[in-house]
Amino acid sequence: QALTEIAAWVDDQLELFRLAITDENWKAVADIKTYFCASHDAFIRVHQMILRHDVIAAVKST
């Protein structure tokens, strides 16, 4: 389920990014871009979910 949520979040952000570019809304483009910065809270949460999923998968495979 975590991967589905991550994929949906990334897809939503990319769609908003595309719409902002189409509308030439450069402030929105810049705001969305920060979500993919390694120091942004949302990016850190997504990264932690991915790591947690990888750890769980590794433990299950042993």
QUIRA-V643526 format. One line per field, one symbol per residue. phi: phi as a letter, one per 20 degrees, with the letter a starting at -180 (. if undefined). A space follows every 50 residues. Layout:
BEGIN
phi->???
END
This chain:
BEGIN
phi->.ffffffffffffffffffffgelefffgfffgffdefeegfffffffff ffffffffffee
END
